[in-house]
Amino acid sequence: MPEPTETEMAALIGALHGAIQPLAEAMCSRMAGDADDSSPWDDASMEASLATLAAWRAASDQIEHLATKSARIAGAKGASYADLGAAWKISRQAARKRWPGAVIVEKAYTGPSHFKAFGGEALITWRAEGGTWWWIATAASGRGDEAPADVTYDSSEEAAAAAGAFLAANAITAQKTTGPSESNGAEVPVSGTSA
């Protein structure tokens, strides 16, 4: 992996500072309890320094999320853990620990998996564009659903467990009956409690 040049790094640092400052200013304004945003930015104040630090933390969280997504997409396109590690400047083992499930072994993925449970059925498949496993299911109740867009599954087993939980939650339970009722001789459904 080629390293960024000094000029490229300087441009990146400038862009990051430019992206962080508006967030830091807004956070500082809220910390100070200013109702309007018209007070001048005083980057020498403690509040400004704390707001900037909090803004960097928020950016760090987003960068981590985006890096994980990029690792999953690269893995889905054939990158190995050694490739991911080289790009992040860590070992293959560290990359495997940092992004478990990001690399798909081609031989292990044979295509979509279909199963039936609780009177419904589900399909589990790999979504290369998102670098994650996905599910779609139709429960015995007739209700259909799929994996939420903001949820990622590291393995097909994890996606199948989520689909199975959906099928179980939407299963139709068979009604048990007793003998003829005392009043009219018709069958009476039994509820979960006994009389």
N, CA, C and O of each residue as an XYZ file, in Angstrom:
780
protein
N       0.846     -1.182      0.000
C       0.000      0.000      0.000
C       0.890      1.245      0.000
O       1.765      1.376      0.856
N       0.682      2.138     -0.930
C       1.481      3.378     -0.929
C       1.048      4.299      0.214
O      -0.123      4.353      0.590
N       2.015      5.003      0.739
C       1.755      5.965      1.814
C       1.349      7.311      1.211
O       1.795      7.658      0.117
N       0.504      8.071      1.918
C       0.182      9.420      1.430
C       1.426     10.315      1.486
O       2.281     10.155      2.357
N       1.512     11.241      0.561
C       2.640     12.178      0.565
C       2.427     13.222      1.658
O       1.337     13.323      2.221
N       3.463     13.995      1.954
C       3.331     15.066      2.958
C       2.282     16.088      2.526
O       1.518     16.583      3.355
N       2.243     16.399      1.255
C       1.255     17.356      0.741
C      -0.157     16.797      0.914
O      -1.067     17.519      1.322
N      -0.340     15.517      0.605
C      -1.652     14.894      0.768
C      -2.080     14.857      2.234
O      -3.250     15.070      2.553
N      -1.122     14.584      3.124
C      -1.435     14.558      4.559
C      -1.800     15.952      5.061
O      -2.728     16.098      5.858
N      -1.084     16.975      4.605
C      -1.392     18.347      5.009
C      -2.797     18.732      4.542
O      -3.539     19.388      5.273
N      -3.159     18.323      3.326
C      -4.508     18.611      2.812
C      -5.565     17.873      3.632
O      -6.623     18.429      3.926
N      -5.281     16.621      4.003
C      -6.216     15.848      4.817
C      -6.416     16.502      6.178
O      -7.549     16.650      6.635
N      -5.325     16.892      6.826
C      -5.412     17.534      8.144
C      -6.212     18.831      8.053
O      -7.051     19.106      8.911
N      -5.958     19.622      7.026
C      -6.722     20.858      6.837
C      -8.204     20.578      6.636
O      -9.052     21.277      7.191
N      -8.520     19.558      5.843
C      -9.926     19.207      5.596
C     -10.594     18.711      6.876
O     -11.747     19.048      7.147
N      -9.867     17.906      7.668
C     -10.434     17.416      8.930
C     -10.706     18.566      9.896
O     -11.765     18.618     10.521
N      -9.756     19.483     10.018
C      -9.981     20.650     10.887
C     -11.160     21.480     10.386
O     -11.971     21.956     11.180
N     -11.251     21.651      9.074
C     -12.373     22.404      8.506
C     -13.711     21.718      8.753
O     -14.730     22.388      8.920
N     -13.712     20.387      8.777
C     -14.952     19.652      9.022
C     -15.332     19.673     10.499
O     -16.517     19.683     10.831
N     -14.346     19.680     11.384
C     -14.602     19.615     12.825
C     -15.032     20.965     13.400
O     -15.878     21.007     14.294
N     -14.473     22.055     12.909
C     -14.722     23.360     13.532
C     -16.197     23.742     13.622
O     -16.614     24.185     14.692
N     -17.019     23.604     12.576
C     -18.437     23.971     12.732
C     -19.150     23.147     13.809
O     -19.984     23.672     14.546
N     -18.817     21.858     13.896
C     -19.411     21.017     14.930
C     -18.944     21.472     16.312
O     -19.750     21.583     17.236
N     -17.659     21.731     16.453
C     -17.118     22.189     17.734
C     -17.742     23.517     18.150
O     -18.076     23.705     19.319
N     -17.902     24.431     17.208
C     -18.517     25.722     17.520
C     -19.954     25.546     18.003
O     -20.362     26.174     18.980
N     -20.717     24.700     17.329
C     -22.106     24.462     17.733
C     -22.166     23.814     19.106
O     -23.004     24.182     19.929
N     -21.284     22.852     19.364
C     -21.262     22.175     20.668
C     -20.852     23.141     21.773
O     -21.411     23.111     22.869
N     -19.872     24.000     21.484
C     -19.418     24.990     22.468
C     -20.533     25.964     22.798
O     -20.719     26.340     23.956
N     -21.267     26.365     21.787
C     -22.378     27.279     21.989
C     -23.427     26.654     22.908
O     -23.965     27.321     23.791
N     -23.713     25.358     22.689
C     -24.670     24.670     23.561
C     -24.114     24.503     24.974
O     -24.861     24.602     25.947
N     -22.814     24.251     25.094
C     -22.205     24.109     26.421
C     -22.322     25.410     27.207
O     -22.574     25.400     28.412
N     -22.136     26.529     26.509
C     -22.184     27.835     27.166
C     -23.621     28.280     27.408
O     -23.855     29.255     28.123
N     -24.579     27.582     26.825
C     -25.988     27.925     27.017
C     -26.427     29.099     26.179
O     -27.454     29.716     26.465
N     -25.660     29.423     25.135
C     -26.043     30.529     24.257
C     -27.260     30.127     23.433
O     -27.269     29.085     22.778
N     -28.270     30.961     23.478
C     -29.484     30.701     22.704
C     -29.236     30.979     21.230
O     -29.735     30.266     20.359
N     -28.460     32.023     20.960
C     -28.180     32.310     19.551
C     -26.759     31.873     19.229
O     -25.915     31.765     20.119
N     -26.511     31.633     17.994
C     -25.207     31.156     17.545
C     -24.332     32.306     17.045
O     -23.372     32.079     16.308
N     -24.657     33.532     17.440
C     -23.960     34.695     16.887
C     -22.721     35.092     17.680
O     -21.976     35.964     17.233
N     -22.469     34.478     18.855
C     -21.296     34.863     19.636
C     -20.028     34.447     18.893
O     -20.003     33.399     18.248
N     -18.980     35.262     18.980
C     -17.760     34.962     18.231
C     -17.067     33.709     18.787
O     -17.095     33.452     19.991
N     -16.454     32.948     17.901
C     -15.733     31.734     18.271
C     -14.431     32.130     18.955
O     -13.606     32.836     18.376
N     -14.254     31.674     20.182
C     -13.031     31.957     20.945
C     -12.312     30.634     21.153
O     -12.573     29.922     22.122
N     -11.395     30.307     20.230
C     -10.742     29.006     20.322
C      -9.709     28.924     21.440
O      -9.087     27.878     21.628
N      -9.516     30.018     22.189
C      -8.592     29.990     23.321
C      -9.291     29.573     24.614
O      -8.618     29.302     25.609
N     -10.617     29.516     24.625
C     -11.340     29.188     25.855
C     -11.303     27.691     26.146
O     -11.106     26.872     25.248
N     -11.496     27.356     27.410
C     -11.561     25.957     27.819
C     -12.763     25.278     27.158
O     -12.654     24.144     26.694
N     -13.905     25.963     27.113
C     -15.095     25.395     26.511
C     -14.862     25.021     25.053
O     -15.293     23.965     24.591
N     -14.163     25.920     24.328
C     -13.868     25.651     22.919
C     -12.963     24.430     22.785
O     -13.152     23.607     21.890
N     -11.989     24.317     23.672
C     -11.090     23.158     23.631
C     -11.840     21.870     23.922
O     -11.609     20.858     23.260
N     -12.743     21.890     24.910
C     -13.523     20.694     25.243
C     -14.503     20.344     24.125
O     -14.687     19.171     23.801
N     -15.121     21.349     23.543
C     -16.047     21.106     22.436
C     -15.299     20.530     21.231
O     -15.811     19.644     20.546
N     -14.096     21.030     20.978
C     -13.285     20.503     19.879
C     -12.911     19.054     20.140
O     -12.958     18.223     19.233
N     -12.538     18.747     21.383
C     -12.213     17.369     21.744
C     -13.433     16.456     21.546
O     -13.304     15.361     20.998
N     -14.596     16.899     21.983
C     -15.819     16.110     21.810
C     -16.148     15.931     20.325
O     -16.616     14.867     19.921
N     -15.913     16.942     19.529
C     -16.151     16.847     18.091
C     -15.196     15.836     17.447
O     -15.592     15.085     16.556
N     -13.934     15.821     17.904
C     -12.973     14.837     17.391
C     -13.405     13.422     17.768
O     -13.229     12.494     16.979
N     -13.970     13.246     18.967
C     -14.448     11.924     19.370
C     -15.595     11.478     18.473
O     -15.639     10.325     18.043
N     -16.513     12.379     18.192
C     -17.640     12.056     17.307
C     -17.124     11.683     15.912
O     -17.608     10.731     15.300
N     -16.155     12.426     15.425
C     -15.573     12.126     14.114
C     -14.853     10.779     14.146
O     -14.934     10.008     13.190
N     -14.159     10.500     15.230
C     -13.462      9.222     15.375
C     -14.435      8.051     15.334
O     -14.155      7.032     14.702
N     -15.572      8.189     16.003
C     -16.598      7.135     15.983
C     -17.089      6.892     14.559
O     -17.251      5.746     14.137
N     -17.323      7.971     13.825
C     -17.799      7.834     12.450
C     -16.723      7.250     11.538
O     -17.023      6.448     10.654
N     -15.486      7.648     11.750
C     -14.384      7.108     10.947
C     -14.257      5.610     11.200
O     -14.046      4.838     10.264
N     -14.383      5.198     12.455
C     -14.313      3.767     12.784
C     -15.440      3.003     12.087
O     -15.210      1.932     11.525
N     -16.637      3.544     12.121
C     -17.783      2.901     11.448
C     -17.524      2.786      9.940
O     -17.757      1.734      9.345
N     -17.048      3.857      9.337
C     -16.794      3.853      7.899
C     -15.635      2.927      7.531
O     -15.667      2.283      6.482
N     -14.612      2.857      8.385
C     -13.489      1.941      8.136
C     -13.964      0.494      8.182
O     -13.545     -0.322      7.360
N     -14.832      0.170      9.133
C     -15.378     -1.185      9.232
C     -16.179     -1.518      7.988
O     -16.060     -2.618      7.448
N     -16.986     -0.590      7.534
C     -17.771     -0.810      6.320
C     -16.843     -1.018      5.119
O     -17.089     -1.901      4.298
N     -15.791     -0.221      5.010
C     -14.839     -0.366      3.899
C     -14.130     -1.712      3.957
O     -13.896     -2.334      2.921
N     -13.784     -2.171      5.166
C     -13.134     -3.477      5.312
C     -14.065     -4.596      4.859
O     -13.628     -5.534      4.192
N     -15.344     -4.503      5.216
C     -16.321     -5.520      4.803
C     -16.496     -5.519      3.283
O     -16.570     -6.581      2.666
N     -16.561     -4.356      2.694
C     -16.727     -4.275      1.240
C     -15.486     -4.820      0.534
O     -15.602     -5.560     -0.443
N     -14.296     -4.456      1.027
C     -13.061     -4.973      0.434
C     -13.004     -6.491      0.577
O     -12.613     -7.189     -0.359
N     -13.395     -7.006      1.746
C     -13.416     -8.452      1.950
C     -14.393     -9.140      1.017
O     -14.117    -10.225      0.505
N     -15.528     -8.509      0.799
C     -16.535     -9.079     -0.100
C     -16.050     -9.090     -1.545
O     -16.495     -9.908     -2.351
N     -15.143     -8.183     -1.864
C     -14.609     -8.109     -3.230
C     -13.342     -8.932     -3.400
O     -12.686     -8.868     -4.439
N     -12.996     -9.720     -2.357
C     -11.873    -10.644     -2.496
C     -10.639    -10.326     -1.687
O      -9.678    -11.094     -1.727
N     -10.621     -9.228     -0.954
C      -9.437     -8.905     -0.137
C      -9.301     -9.916      0.995
O     -10.300    -10.369      1.554
N      -8.078    -10.262      1.325
C      -7.801    -11.179      2.434
C      -7.555    -10.362      3.701
O      -7.449     -9.137      3.652
N      -7.466    -11.060      4.837
C      -7.119    -10.349      6.072
C      -5.714     -9.761      5.985
O      -5.440     -8.723      6.587
N      -4.833    -10.406      5.252
C      -3.488     -9.839      5.056
C      -3.581     -8.519      4.288
O      -2.878     -7.560      4.608
N      -4.457     -8.473      3.268
C      -4.660     -7.233      2.499
C      -5.237     -6.131      3.387
O      -4.775     -4.991      3.349
N      -6.251     -6.477      4.187
C      -6.855     -5.486      5.084
C      -5.838     -4.988      6.090
O      -5.764     -3.789      6.361
N      -5.050     -5.903      6.649
C      -4.019     -5.516      7.609
C      -2.983     -4.594      6.987
O      -2.566     -3.617      7.610
N      -2.566     -4.895      5.766
C      -1.576     -4.049      5.087
C      -2.124     -2.638      4.873
O      -1.405     -1.654      5.044
N      -3.397     -2.548      4.500
C      -4.000     -1.230      4.272
C      -4.100     -0.427      5.569
O      -3.971      0.797      5.543
N      -4.327     -1.098      6.703
C      -4.510     -0.423      7.995
C      -3.215     -0.369      8.793
O      -3.185      0.192      9.888
N      -2.153     -0.942      8.260
C      -0.826     -1.000      8.908
C      -0.871     -1.819     10.197
O      -0.317     -1.425     11.224
N      -1.550     -2.976     10.116
C      -1.593     -3.917     11.231
C      -1.376     -5.321     10.666
O      -1.378     -5.512      9.450
N      -1.191     -6.283     11.536
C      -0.961     -7.654     11.084
C      -2.257     -8.293     10.578
O      -3.353     -7.784     10.815
N      -2.106     -9.405      9.883
C      -3.261    -10.161      9.411
C      -4.129    -10.591     10.589
O      -5.355    -10.504     10.531
N      -3.478    -11.060     11.666
C      -4.216    -11.503     12.848
C      -4.973    -10.344     13.488
O      -6.114    -10.507     13.921
N      -4.339     -9.173     13.548
C      -5.002     -7.995     14.125
C      -6.185     -7.568     13.260
O      -7.211     -7.135     13.785
N      -6.049     -7.687     11.935
C      -7.154     -7.344     11.035
C      -8.323     -8.305     11.243
O      -9.481     -7.887     11.247
N      -8.023     -9.585     11.415
C      -9.081    -10.578     11.653
C      -9.804    -10.274     12.963
O     -11.022    -10.429     13.058
N      -9.052     -9.844     13.965
C      -9.656     -9.510     15.265
C     -10.457     -8.204     15.185
O     -11.516     -8.085     15.802
N      -9.956     -7.241     14.435
C     -10.620     -5.931     14.325
C     -11.909     -6.015     13.512
O     -12.900     -5.367     13.847
N     -11.896     -6.821     12.433
C     -13.048     -6.921     11.533
C     -13.463     -8.389     11.341
O     -13.329     -8.923     10.240
N     -13.959     -9.042     12.388
C     -14.342    -10.448     12.224
C     -15.473    -10.592     11.208
O     -16.431     -9.818     11.210
N     -15.346    -11.584     10.352
C     -16.383    -11.833      9.357
C     -16.296    -10.964      8.118
O     -17.141    -11.070      7.229
N     -15.274    -10.094      8.041
C     -15.174     -9.198      6.888
C     -14.725     -9.936      5.629
O     -15.098     -9.559      4.518
N     -13.932    -10.978      5.803
C     -13.417    -11.715      4.654
C     -14.223    -12.987      4.487
O     -14.386    -13.765      5.427
N     -14.718    -13.187      3.293
C     -15.493    -14.375      2.971
C     -14.596    -15.334      2.202
O     -14.008    -14.976      1.181
N     -14.505    -16.537      2.700
C     -13.763    -17.562      1.977
C     -14.696    -18.072      0.884
O     -15.769    -18.602      1.172
N     -14.287    -17.912     -0.356
C     -15.154    -18.239     -1.489
C     -15.708    -19.661     -1.411
O     -16.884    -19.878     -1.701
N     -14.885    -20.625     -1.025
C     -15.347    -22.007     -0.985
C     -16.426    -22.204      0.076
O     -17.276    -23.085     -0.055
N     -16.392    -21.391      1.118
C     -17.360    -21.550      2.196
C     -18.730    -21.002      1.805
O     -19.746    -21.457      2.330
N     -18.770    -20.047      0.907
C     -20.043    -19.457      0.510
C     -20.552    -20.159     -0.741
O     -20.011    -19.975     -1.831
N     -21.583    -20.956     -0.576
C     -22.110    -21.732     -1.689
C     -23.388    -21.133     -2.261
O     -23.955    -21.684     -3.204
N     -23.839    -20.046     -1.724
C     -25.058    -19.417     -2.216
C     -26.046    -19.208     -1.093
O     -25.741    -19.488      0.067
N     -27.229    -18.718     -1.423
C     -28.233    -18.449     -0.401
C     -28.655    -19.729      0.329
O     -28.616    -20.828     -0.224
N     -29.048    -19.550      1.561
C     -29.504    -20.663      2.388
C     -30.978    -20.450      2.713
O     -31.381    -19.357      3.108
N     -31.768    -21.487      2.546
C     -33.205    -21.410      2.785
C     -33.543    -22.374      3.909
O     -33.052    -23.503      3.919
N     -34.376    -21.949      4.860
C     -34.823    -22.871      5.898
C     -36.247    -22.559      6.314
O     -36.750    -21.451      6.124
N     -36.887    -23.581      6.894
C     -38.254    -23.448      7.396
C     -38.224    -23.689      8.898
O     -37.535    -24.585      9.386
N     -38.983    -22.874      9.618
C     -39.084    -23.018     11.076
C     -40.339    -22.312     11.557
O     -40.746    -21.300     10.986
N     -40.947    -22.840     12.595
C     -42.114    -22.220     13.233
C     -43.245    -21.950     12.244
O     -44.007    -20.999     12.417
N     -43.358    -22.785     11.208
C     -44.425    -22.623     10.233
C     -44.148    -21.582      9.165
O     -44.989    -21.361      8.293
N     -42.982    -20.930      9.211
C     -42.611    -19.925      8.213
C     -41.340    -20.347      7.505
O     -40.855    -21.462      7.698
N     -40.800    -19.458      6.686
C     -39.561    -19.767      5.989
C     -38.712    -18.513      5.843
O     -39.215    -17.390      5.848
N     -37.391    -18.744      5.710
C     -36.451    -17.624      5.616
C     -35.371    -17.931      4.593
O     -35.069    -19.091      4.314
N     -34.797    -16.879      4.042
C     -33.687    -16.963      3.109
C     -32.537    -16.140      3.698
O     -32.726    -14.987      4.086
N     -31.355    -16.737      3.760
C     -30.156    -16.070      4.267
C     -29.192    -15.957      3.094
O     -28.959    -16.943      2.394
N     -28.628    -14.774      2.868
C     -27.696    -14.599      1.759
C     -26.646    -13.542      2.107
O     -26.822    -12.750      3.033
N     -25.562    -13.550      1.351
C     -24.475    -12.583      1.529
C     -24.738    -11.381      0.649
O     -25.043    -11.528     -0.535
N     -24.620    -10.185      1.220
C     -24.788     -8.935      0.475
C     -23.415     -8.309      0.281
O     -22.911     -7.621      1.169
N     -22.818     -8.544     -0.863
C     -21.460     -8.053     -1.122
C     -21.378     -6.531     -1.062
O     -20.383     -5.982     -0.586
N     -22.430     -5.835     -1.546
C     -22.380     -4.368     -1.572
C     -22.323     -3.761     -0.176
O     -21.800     -2.660     -0.008
N     -22.843     -4.450      0.815
C     -22.791     -3.955      2.195
C     -21.781     -4.684      3.044
O     -21.513     -4.285      4.177
N     -21.209     -5.767      2.500
C     -20.241     -6.538      3.254
C     -20.866     -7.194      4.481
O     -20.237     -7.247      5.538
N     -22.086     -7.691      4.356
C     -22.773     -8.272      5.505
C     -23.714     -9.382      5.056
O     -24.071     -9.474      3.882
N     -24.108    -10.218      6.002
C     -25.138    -11.221      5.745
C     -26.498    -10.562      5.922
O     -26.629     -9.576      6.647
N     -27.505    -11.107      5.260
C     -28.834    -10.516      5.229
C     -29.864    -11.628      5.263
O     -29.575    -12.757      4.868
N     -31.067    -11.318      5.732
C     -32.158    -12.300      5.728
C     -33.466    -11.653      5.318
O     -33.665    -10.448      5.471
N     -34.355    -12.487      4.792
C     -35.728    -12.100      4.504
C     -36.584    -13.306      4.880
O     -36.189    -14.448      4.649
N     -37.753    -13.052      5.458
C     -38.568    -14.165      5.946
C     -40.050    -13.857      5.843
O     -40.468    -12.699      5.837
N     -40.835    -14.927      5.760
C     -42.288    -14.852      5.843
C     -42.705    -15.805      6.953
O     -42.429    -17.003      6.889
N     -43.368    -15.272      7.966
C     -43.760    -16.057      9.130
C     -45.075    -16.780      8.873
O     -45.780    -16.494      7.906
N     -45.388    -17.719      9.753
C     -46.631    -18.477      9.653
C     -47.848    -17.552      9.718
O     -48.897    -17.866      9.156
N     -47.711    -16.430     10.393
C     -48.810    -15.470     10.510
C     -49.064    -14.724      9.206
O     -50.052    -14.000      9.083
N     -48.159    -14.903      8.219
C     -48.286    -14.189      6.950
C     -47.474    -12.911      6.918
O     -47.341    -12.289      5.864
N     -46.930    -12.512      8.051
C     -46.131    -11.285      8.123
C     -44.752    -11.530      7.515
O     -44.109    -12.539      7.806
N     -44.309    -10.620      6.684
C     -42.980    -10.690      6.084
C     -42.092     -9.599      6.637
O     -42.573     -8.535      7.028
N     -40.794     -9.861      6.671
C     -39.842     -8.854      7.139
C     -38.468     -9.217      6.608
O     -38.258    -10.300      6.063
N     -37.537     -8.288      6.779
C     -36.162     -8.537      6.367
C     -35.217     -7.862      7.349
O     -35.641     -7.084      8.203
N     -33.940     -8.168      7.217
C     -32.936     -7.598      8.106
C     -32.980     -6.072      8.014
O     -33.026     -5.521      6.914
N     -32.965     -5.380      9.168
C     -32.951     -3.915      9.127
C     -31.699     -3.398      8.421
O     -30.631     -4.002      8.527
N     -31.824     -2.306      7.717
C     -30.714     -1.756      6.943
C     -29.530     -1.351      7.818
O     -28.387     -1.379      7.362
N     -29.795     -0.975      9.073
C     -28.716     -0.499      9.942
C     -28.089     -1.608     10.782
O     -27.269     -1.319     11.653
N     -28.451     -2.868     10.546
C     -27.915     -3.988     11.311
C     -27.017     -4.812     10.410
O     -27.377     -5.096      9.268
N     -25.845     -5.204     10.914
C     -24.952     -6.064     10.160
C     -24.796     -7.389     10.894
O     -24.819     -7.440     12.124
N     -24.639     -8.450     10.129
C     -24.433     -9.790     10.677
C     -23.082    -10.294     10.184
O     -22.819    -10.293      8.981
N     -22.230    -10.723     11.102
C     -20.889    -11.174     10.752
C     -20.866    -12.578     10.158
O     -19.892    -12.954      9.507
N     -21.911    -13.347     10.370
C     -21.929    -14.714      9.859
C     -23.339    -15.071      9.399
O     -24.319    -14.425      9.770
N     -23.409    -16.116      8.584
C     -24.721    -16.579      8.142
C     -25.512    -17.124      9.323
O     -26.739    -17.030      9.348
N     -24.815    -17.693     10.303
C     -25.482    -18.219     11.494
C     -26.151    -17.105     12.295
O     -27.257    -17.273     12.809
N     -25.466    -15.966     12.395
C     -26.023    -14.821     13.120
C     -27.269    -14.291     12.410
O     -28.262    -13.961     13.059
N     -27.219    -14.210     11.080
C     -28.384    -13.760     10.309
C     -29.520    -14.773     10.442
O     -30.680    -14.384     10.575
N     -29.194    -16.081     10.409
C     -30.214    -17.114     10.539
C     -30.865    -17.066     11.919
O     -32.067    -17.296     12.048
N     -30.077    -16.769     12.946
C     -30.640    -16.659     14.300
C     -31.636    -15.504     14.375
O     -32.693    -15.626     14.994
N     -31.292    -14.381     13.741
C     -32.210    -13.233     13.740
C     -33.481    -13.557     12.962
O     -34.580    -13.201     13.388
N     -33.332    -14.232     11.822
C     -34.511    -14.627     11.041
C     -35.349    -15.625     11.829
O     -36.578    -15.549     11.820
N     -34.696    -16.556     12.507
C     -35.407    -17.534     13.322
C     -36.173    -16.880     14.455
O     -37.289    -17.290     14.772
N     -35.578    -15.865     15.068
C     -36.259    -15.134     16.145
C     -37.510    -14.442     15.596
O     -38.548    -14.421     16.257
N     -37.412    -13.878     14.390
C     -38.578    -13.257     13.762
C     -39.661    -14.301     13.501
O     -40.833    -14.064     13.792
N     -39.275    -15.457     12.955
C     -40.250    -16.509     12.672
C     -40.918    -16.994     13.953
O     -42.128    -17.214     13.980
N     -40.132    -17.159     15.013
C     -40.687    -17.624     16.292
C     -41.660    -16.601     16.869
O     -42.716    -16.967     17.385
N     -41.307    -15.328     16.782
C     -42.149    -14.275     17.345
C     -43.466    -14.122     16.584
O     -44.444    -13.601     17.120
N     -43.480    -14.578     15.336
C     -44.675    -14.424     14.497
C     -45.301    -15.755     14.107
O     -46.019    -15.850     13.112
N     -45.022    -16.770     14.897
C     -45.614    -18.085     14.640
C     -47.063    -18.091     15.111
O     -47.440    -17.348     16.017
N     -47.854    -18.931     14.488
C     -49.243    -19.113     14.927
C     -49.252    -20.355     15.794
O     -48.862    -21.436     15.353
N     -49.701    -20.195     17.029
C     -49.742    -21.342     17.922
C     -51.014    -22.125     17.672
O     -52.086    -21.552     17.474
N     -50.884    -23.436     17.684
C     -52.054    -24.293     17.483
C     -52.941    -24.213     18.705
O     -52.458    -24.201     19.837
N     -54.233    -24.159     18.472
C     -55.161    -24.084     19.590
C     -55.542    -25.493     20.009
O     -55.922    -26.317     19.178
N     -55.438    -25.759     21.284
C     -55.841    -27.048     21.829
C     -57.319    -26.968     22.194
O     -57.827    -25.889     22.497
N     -58.002    -28.094     22.167
C     -59.417    -28.096     22.517
C     -59.672    -29.067     23.654
O     -58.921    -30.020     23.863
N     -60.717    -28.812     24.364
C     -61.164    -29.721     25.419
C     -62.332    -30.509     24.866
O     -62.639    -30.423     23.677
N     -62.964    -31.253     25.698
C     -64.155    -31.989     25.295
C     -65.319    -31.030     25.148
O     -65.138    -29.816     25.233
N     -66.509    -31.560     24.928
C     -67.691    -30.704     24.751
C     -67.912    -29.820     25.971
O     -67.702    -30.243     27.108
N     -68.335    -28.597     25.722
C     -68.610    -27.698     26.842
C     -69.886    -28.150     27.519
O     -70.734    -28.812     26.920
N     -69.997    -27.791     28.733
C     -71.164    -28.200     29.508
C     -72.443    -27.537     28.998
O     -73.529    -28.103     29.125
N     -72.316    -26.341     28.424
C     -73.532    -25.616     28.066
C     -74.144    -26.059     26.746
O     -75.356    -26.260     26.683
N     -73.335    -26.221     25.664
C     -73.963    -26.517     24.383
C     -73.306    -27.662     23.613
O     -73.703    -27.927     22.478
N     -72.341    -28.332     24.174
C     -71.718    -29.470     23.523
C     -70.674    -29.098     22.488
O     -70.121    -29.995     21.853
N     -70.369    -27.801     22.280
C     -69.365    -27.384     21.306
C     -67.967    -27.473     21.922
O     -67.794    -27.420     23.140
N     -66.972    -27.611     21.028
C     -65.579    -27.623     21.499
C     -65.221    -26.228     21.995
O     -65.624    -25.227     21.402
N     -64.470    -26.171     23.075
C     -64.080    -24.888     23.662
C     -62.564    -24.772     23.612
O     -61.868    -25.655     24.113
N     -62.027    -23.686     23.011
C     -60.578    -23.514     22.986
C     -60.033    -23.370     24.403
O     -60.669    -22.772     25.271
N     -58.851    -23.925     24.618
C     -58.212    -23.824     25.926
C     -57.192    -22.711     25.854
O     -56.373    -22.673     24.936
N     -57.233    -21.808     26.810
C     -56.225    -20.744     26.853
C     -55.023    -21.269     27.595
O     -55.003    -22.434     27.992
N     -54.020    -20.436     27.793
C     -52.787    -20.839     28.452
C     -52.960    -21.161     29.925
O     -52.045    -21.730     30.519
N     -54.069    -20.831     30.540
C     -54.268    -21.091     31.980
C     -55.298    -22.185     32.147
O     -56.160    -22.378     31.291
N     -55.204    -22.893     33.243
C     -56.203    -23.928     33.509
C     -57.197    -23.419     34.527
O     -56.870    -22.575     35.362
N     -58.407    -23.932     34.456
C     -59.460    -23.466     35.347
C     -59.390    -24.156     36.679
O     -60.207    -23.884     37.559
